[in-house]
Amino acid sequence: MEKKKYSSYAEIDRDLEILKLEKEINHQKLILSFQKTKESITPQNIVNGFVSSYTGYVKESFPQILQSIAPFVINWFINKKRGN
């Protein structure tokens, strides 16, 4: 980065004011980001995230689970009717 050459104190003051404002903006962004993060980390949001991730998995694999369990359930009902 090339050093900037100033021709007056007014230019220096202007750049310092700009840097000060940029610093304050970044500080406020950091505070806002922290607050949003703090608000999003609640037990309800954690549980909702956990449940939603497994809900998708169960929906996708439900036919396979049903297909593997169905023969055992059918046999259980047949044996129950016979009294075994």
C-alpha positions as CSV (number, residue, x, y, z in Angstrom):
1,M,0.0,0.0,0.0
2,E,1.4,3.3,-1.0
3,K,1.7,6.1,1.5
4,K,-0.6,9.0,0.9
5,K,0.9,12.5,0.8
6,Y,-1.1,15.3,2.4
7,S,-0.8,18.9,1.4
8,S,-2.8,20.3,4.4
9,Y,-3.9,19.5,7.9
10,A,-7.5,19.6,6.7
11,E,-7.0,16.6,4.5
12,I,-5.5,14.7,7.4
13,D,-8.4,15.7,9.6
14,R,-10.9,14.6,6.9
15,D,-9.2,11.2,6.5
16,L,-9.0,10.7,10.3
17,E,-12.7,11.5,10.5
18,I,-13.5,9.0,7.8
19,L,-11.5,6.3,9.5
20,K,-13.2,7.1,12.8
21,L,-16.6,6.7,11.2
22,E,-15.6,3.5,9.5
23,K,-14.3,2.1,12.8
24,E,-17.6,3.0,14.5
25,I,-19.7,1.4,11.7
26,N,-17.6,-1.8,12.0
27,H,-18.0,-1.8,15.7
28,Q,-21.8,-1.4,15.5
29,K,-21.9,-4.2,12.9
30,L,-20.0,-6.5,15.3
31,I,-22.4,-5.7,18.1
32,L,-25.4,-6.3,15.9
33,S,-23.9,-9.6,14.7
34,F,-23.2,-10.7,18.3
35,Q,-26.8,-9.8,19.4
36,K,-28.3,-11.8,16.5
37,T,-26.1,-14.8,17.3
38,K,-27.0,-14.6,21.0
39,E,-30.8,-14.4,20.1
40,S,-30.5,-17.4,17.7
41,I,-28.9,-19.6,20.3
42,T,-31.9,-20.6,22.3
43,P,-32.9,-24.1,23.4
44,Q,-35.9,-24.0,21.1
45,N,-33.9,-23.1,18.0
46,I,-31.3,-25.7,18.8
47,V,-34.0,-28.4,19.2
48,N,-35.8,-27.2,16.0
49,G,-32.5,-27.4,14.1
50,F,-31.9,-30.9,15.4
51,V,-35.4,-32.1,14.6
52,S,-35.5,-30.6,11.1
53,S,-32.2,-32.2,10.2
54,Y,-33.4,-35.7,11.2
55,T,-36.9,-35.2,9.8
56,G,-35.5,-34.9,6.3
57,Y,-33.4,-38.0,6.8
58,V,-36.4,-40.0,8.1
59,K,-38.7,-38.9,5.2
60,E,-36.1,-40.0,2.7
61,S,-35.4,-43.4,4.3
62,F,-39.0,-44.2,5.4
63,P,-39.8,-46.5,2.5
64,Q,-36.6,-48.5,3.0
65,I,-37.3,-48.7,6.8
66,L,-40.9,-49.8,6.1
67,Q,-39.8,-52.3,3.5
68,S,-37.4,-54.0,6.0
69,I,-39.8,-54.0,9.0
70,A,-43.0,-55.0,7.1
71,P,-42.2,-58.8,6.9
72,F,-41.6,-59.0,10.7
73,V,-44.8,-57.1,11.5
74,I,-46.9,-59.3,9.1
75,N,-45.4,-62.5,10.7
76,W,-46.1,-61.2,14.2
77,F,-49.8,-60.6,13.3
78,I,-50.1,-64.0,11.6
79,N,-48.5,-65.8,14.7
80,K,-50.8,-63.8,17.0
81,K,-53.9,-64.9,15.2
82,R,-52.8,-68.5,15.4
83,G,-52.1,-68.2,19.1
84,N,-48.4,-69.0,18.9
